[in-house]
Amino acid sequence: MSCRDARLPCEKGRGKVKQSHRRWVLQTYVRRPALYRGRKFDLRVWAVITSLDPLRVVLLGHAFPKVSTVAYDPAPEHRRDACMHVRLPVGSGCEITNLVWPYPVTTLLPLFYSGLNFSRPLAPAALAEFWRESVVPDLERAIAQTVLYARRDGPLAVLHGLLRAGAAHRSVAVLSLDAVLDQGGRVHVVDVNTNGNLQGDYSLFNTQACRLPIERGHHLRCIGGCSVQ
């Protein structure tokens, strides 16, 4: 890939990026995403890493859908429409008045399954079962894979060292991940955040978030053979 293709500063006299000064993370864009009422969405998922060796991750047992303000259209002329593809649920230039309503603030609500569309048509009840039996385990796989890839680098390497050295204080790492589903229900992690902030109109989420009974075990899931008490 040339730096001009990637819109990066070019080395003078050449059209290539200086690899020695850059680190790359490349991922395939999901061109056929699952849709919610005809719009692309991703899921904000929260997790806490309590151990990296062995791996133990505590995952909030539901996610927050971030639904686009624009109907999805994969045609090439729409490829630069940030509100359609990446500014979810809203952002600069995206009209909040165009959000679906009522808005599905959590995957716990039947409302979420009533608008969910995969390549195989399913009734809302069947979709909820498919979500539990297929999507959630694949989400756990994707999160575990992402953490394992990253555990020897950056902040996770520091956490790993502290835990292995028997740090006097208990150290954990909090992650907020964004994941996209394709039309077959396969999960693709597209972003990992450490601040947990939700872009856009926070009022869409704060009422539900303030009422989350996260101390109750059935709202938490464990990856790596741990248990939630």
Helices and strands as residue ranges (DSSP letters): G 19-21, E 35-36, E 39-52, E 55-60, E 64-67, G 76-78, H 82-85, G 96-98, H 110-114, E 116-117, H 124-130, I 131-135, H 136-150, H 154-164, E 173-181, E 187-193, H 203-210, G 217-219, E 220-223
